[in-house]
Amino acid sequence: MTKIGFLGLGIMGKPMAKNLVKAGEDVTVFDFKQAAVDELVSAGAKSAQNGKELAQNADVVFTMVPNSPNVEAALFNENGVAEGLTAGNTVIDMSSINPLASQGFAKRLAKMDVGFLDAPVSGGEPKAIDGSIAIMVGGEKSLYEEFKDLLGIMGGTVTYVGAVGAGNTTKLANQVIVALNIAAVSEGFALAEKAGLDPELVFNAIHTGLAGSTVMDAKVPMIINRNFDPGFRVDLHIKDLQNALDTSHSMHVSLPLTAEVMEILQVVKNDGNGSDDHAAIAKYYEKINDITIQKK
């Protein structure tokens, strides 16, 4: 059996690691939040004191942390994962980070004869819990083939999209589309609210039509019920859009709508809602239109 190390037990990482444990895999975990580690140990995992010890007890190490600097620290800081790796091991980073950073990490690990895949995910906490997240994978095709079944324990779809960095480029495209979709939904429902309509009735009327989307189905009920508990936080979407803009600028690609939604997210964050679900984009439209989008 492949020995698995899993580093990063946050909103997404904890249920993903749990699904590996539930599937009967040999899993060792590490996180700075001891309560999350204890929860995984109770579920059947083993624990490590740091990334180095984690890697020493694993054939493949999964990392699931917020951003590029966190991945770099997890891998290459003192007592980090790299210190415990041996030739032939593999690192699969499932964080959503800058694709150029993924390529840099792959090159550093290749010098140690360690494989690397970037495999970010989409779907939010509910899909992480039920094992139906979408996983987009970049790296050597043979390495993808070796680990796709293991990834399939955590995801409903596992798709190979190209060389290292392709996974995170695909994820950035996803995050751009999601952010713009939430903004479009918020703008449309702001109009309906200002007109005095019941947004629940508007939702029932349009969500199965051409304007309908997974985003609408997931976020409009949250908005109209005033539930902004985070499945995916505003702060993290700001991070993703910054990575998207940095990447696009490095390739001289113009993303004007992404830039606009980024400014909207900054307003939402500055109003104290950075820890809210990204459905809180609707709060910007409520603010500028002096309305509250809610069920009548």
TORSEDO-343025 format. One record per residue (C-alpha): residue number from 0; x, y, z negated. Coordinates in steps of 0.001 Angstrom, whole numbers, plus 500000, padded with zeros to 6 digits. Last residue first. Layout:
N
i; X; Y; Z
NUM; X; Y; Z
...
This chain:
296
i; X; Y; Z
295; 460262; 538464; 498644
294; 463484; 536574; 499115
293; 466601; 538729; 499089
292; 468734; 541055; 501184
291; 469280; 544035; 498899
290; 469186; 547460; 500538
289; 471024; 550793; 500498
288; 472172; 550457; 504138
287; 475916; 550898; 503571
286; 475889; 548825; 500385
285; 473626; 546059; 501630
284; 475773; 545666; 504721
283; 478884; 545368; 502549
282; 477064; 542969; 500241
281; 476439; 540646; 503200
280; 480184; 539953; 503346
279; 479357; 538329; 500006
278; 478754; 535111; 501968
277; 482532; 534849; 501551
276; 481831; 533315; 498152
275; 482692; 535684; 495329
274; 486161; 535930; 493798
273; 487011; 539096; 495733
272; 483772; 540778; 494669
271; 485101; 543725; 492679
270; 484021; 546532; 495016
269; 487573; 546573; 496373
268; 487087; 542969; 497523
267; 483911; 543762; 499450
266; 485541; 546837; 500984
265; 488570; 544762; 502014
264; 486237; 542166; 503518
263; 484688; 544841; 505735
262; 488167; 545904; 506880
261; 488970; 542291; 507799
260; 485650; 542131; 509651
259; 486839; 544987; 511874
258; 490265; 543423; 512500
257; 488630; 540141; 513461
256; 486377; 542017; 515889
255; 489409; 543636; 517535
254; 491460; 540442; 518012
253; 494102; 541450; 520582
252; 496785; 538871; 521437
251; 500379; 540078; 521644
250; 501729; 536671; 520534
249; 503267; 537927; 517268
248; 500217; 540186; 516905
247; 497920; 537172; 517072
246; 499870; 535359; 514374
245; 499861; 538338; 512012
244; 496159; 538912; 512727
243; 495268; 535277; 512057
242; 497420; 535165; 508925
241; 495687; 538298; 507663
240; 492367; 536686; 508552
239; 493248; 533646; 506473
238; 494350; 535655; 503443
237; 491215; 537800; 503588
236; 489228; 534567; 503750
235; 490997; 533404; 500613
234; 490141; 536568; 498693
233; 486494; 536345; 499800
232; 486297; 532926; 498170
231; 485209; 529665; 499778
230; 482611; 527579; 497950
229; 482424; 530478; 495567
228; 479278; 531186; 493576
227; 477596; 533987; 495513
226; 473996; 533004; 494836
225; 471656; 535926; 495348
224; 468862; 533635; 496598
223; 468697; 535569; 499900
222; 472470; 535439; 500290
221; 472933; 531782; 499364
220; 470078; 530660; 501600
219; 471657; 532719; 504425
218; 475100; 531149; 503939
217; 474851; 527442; 504705
216; 472239; 527348; 507476
215; 473594; 530533; 509034
214; 477155; 529192; 508981
213; 476096; 525871; 510478
212; 474547; 527873; 513270
211; 471246; 529213; 514565
210; 471193; 532136; 516955
209; 470051; 529849; 519779
208; 467029; 528679; 517838
207; 466732; 526388; 514801
206; 467744; 529184; 512399
205; 465359; 531692; 513935
204; 461884; 531468; 512397
203; 462786; 529886; 509072
202; 465507; 532511; 508568
201; 463053; 535321; 509334
200; 460617; 533832; 506832
199; 463342; 533715; 504194
198; 464377; 537253; 505087
197; 460901; 538568; 504159
196; 460457; 541553; 506424
195; 460503; 545168; 505289
194; 462245; 546600; 508332
193; 465327; 547255; 506197
192; 465382; 543556; 505308
191; 465187; 542459; 508939
190; 467983; 544829; 509956
189; 470139; 543676; 507046
188; 469370; 540119; 508165
187; 470921; 540766; 511556
186; 474000; 542446; 510107
185; 474543; 539713; 507530
184; 474231; 536976; 510162
183; 476706; 538796; 512413
182; 479140; 539274; 509516
181; 478847; 535616; 508544
180; 479495; 534639; 512171
179; 482493; 536954; 512465
178; 484026; 535377; 509377
177; 483305; 531837; 510594
176; 484706; 532489; 514077
175; 487928; 534003; 512738
174; 488241; 531152; 510247
173; 487915; 528520; 512978
172; 490504; 530236; 515167
171; 492786; 530316; 512130
170; 492165; 526596; 511589
169; 493157; 525840; 515187
168; 496372; 527826; 514728
167; 496919; 525906; 511489
166; 496653; 522529; 513181
165; 498694; 523660; 516170
164; 501592; 524609; 513917
163; 503437; 521337; 514488
162; 502573; 520005; 517952
161; 499074; 519377; 519262
160; 495377; 519201; 518318
159; 494912; 515764; 516725
158; 491423; 515567; 515269
157; 490243; 513995; 512021
156; 486479; 514120; 511556
155; 484475; 513232; 508450
154; 487487; 513887; 506292
153; 489068; 512669; 503043
152; 489251; 508937; 503763
151; 489916; 509835; 507393
150; 493231; 511388; 506402
149; 494386; 507919; 505358
148; 493162; 506516; 508674
147; 494957; 509309; 510567
146; 498280; 508609; 508836
145; 500297; 506528; 511290
144; 498550; 507919; 514356
143; 499414; 511451; 513253
142; 503046; 510442; 512831
141; 503062; 509016; 516360
140; 501535; 512221; 517714
139; 504300; 514346; 516177
138; 502778; 517382; 514533
137; 499475; 519271; 514276
136; 496259; 518004; 512712
135; 492761; 519452; 512403
134; 490680; 518014; 509561
133; 486907; 518537; 509410
132; 485471; 517930; 505959
131; 483069; 515015; 505409
130; 484482; 513413; 502274
129; 481448; 514089; 500056
128; 483349; 516373; 497694
127; 485395; 518103; 500367
126; 482150; 518647; 502297
125; 480582; 520411; 499321
124; 483799; 522387; 498636
123; 484171; 524048; 502010
122; 483922; 522618; 505498
121; 487257; 523175; 507179
120; 490628; 521537; 506709
119; 494288; 522191; 507398
118; 496512; 519356; 508641
117; 500086; 520481; 509275
116; 502166; 517341; 509702
115; 505765; 516831; 508623
114; 508263; 513969; 508781
113; 511339; 513739; 506554
112; 514743; 512994; 508088
111; 516299; 515516; 505646
110; 517086; 517930; 508493
109; 513496; 517318; 509640
108; 512326; 518828; 506353
107; 513777; 522231; 507189
106; 512391; 522119; 510732
105; 508915; 521141; 509551
104; 508894; 523948; 506982
103; 509699; 526479; 509692
102; 506976; 525178; 511998
101; 504427; 525392; 509194
100; 505527; 528976; 508478
99; 504941; 529883; 512128
98; 501469; 528354; 511820
97; 500596; 530819; 509014
96; 498726; 528958; 506295
95; 495599; 526943; 505538
94; 496821; 524211; 503199
93; 496636; 520563; 504232
92; 500394; 520071; 504312
91; 501284; 516493; 505108
90; 504821; 515650; 503986
89; 506315; 512365; 505170
88; 509037; 510106; 503776
87; 511495; 508337; 506061
86; 514587; 509817; 504456
85; 514023; 510480; 500764
84; 512010; 513155; 499008
83; 512400; 514059; 495338
82; 514252; 517371; 495711
81; 511966; 518339; 498602
80; 508893; 518188; 496349
79; 510028; 520954; 494044
78; 512102; 520631; 490896
77; 513730; 523968; 491795
76; 511728; 525559; 494602
75; 511614; 523965; 498055
74; 508339; 522170; 498599
73; 505924; 523725; 496134
72; 507552; 527133; 496529
71; 507323; 527006; 500322
70; 503714; 525846; 500145
69; 502864; 528675; 497743
68; 504603; 531225; 499980
67; 502526; 529992; 502974
66; 499114; 530245; 501287
65; 496574; 528767; 498853
64; 497744; 525229; 497974
63; 496940; 521720; 499229
62; 500073; 519589; 499611
61; 499943; 515906; 500510
60; 503049; 513825; 499865
59; 503680; 510537; 501691
58; 505823; 507639; 500527
57; 505381; 508622; 496893
56; 506889; 508163; 493432
55; 509993; 510306; 493909
54; 507796; 512889; 495595
53; 505708; 513422; 492454
52; 508804; 513548; 490275
51; 510184; 516370; 492427
50; 506849; 518187; 492564
49; 506582; 518398; 488794
48; 505487; 516470; 485688
47; 503795; 513669; 487623
46; 500387; 512092; 487019
45; 498750; 508772; 487884
44; 495288; 508547; 489403
43; 492350; 506478; 488150
42; 489422; 508874; 487690
41; 490585; 509799; 484196
40; 493962; 510644; 485728
39; 492185; 512907; 488198
38; 490375; 514774; 485414
37; 493582; 515057; 483406
36; 495343; 516643; 486382
35; 492542; 519197; 486775
34; 492689; 520025; 483061
33; 496467; 520377; 483266
32; 496310; 523242; 485714
31; 499902; 523467; 487010
30; 499075; 520680; 489447
29; 500534; 517260; 490178
28; 498965; 514008; 491315
27; 499974; 510376; 491859
26; 497695; 508243; 494042
25; 497764; 504514; 494884
24; 494656; 504237; 497060
23; 491492; 502479; 495911
22; 489062; 504487; 498024
21; 487903; 506263; 494864
20; 491464; 507485; 494342
19; 491644; 508924; 497852
18; 488249; 510546; 497345
17; 489467; 512069; 494097
16; 492412; 513660; 495898
15; 489996; 515389; 498268
14; 487753; 516399; 495368
13; 490697; 518069; 493582
12; 492285; 519620; 496663
11; 489307; 521690; 497762
10; 488459; 523768; 494691
9; 491995; 523397; 493339
8; 494053; 520284; 492681
7; 497320; 521083; 494456
6; 499992; 518415; 494927
5; 498941; 514905; 495988
4; 501504; 512094; 496080
3; 500514; 508874; 497825
2; 502107; 505428; 497719
1; 501201; 503496; 500854
0; 500000; 500000; 500000
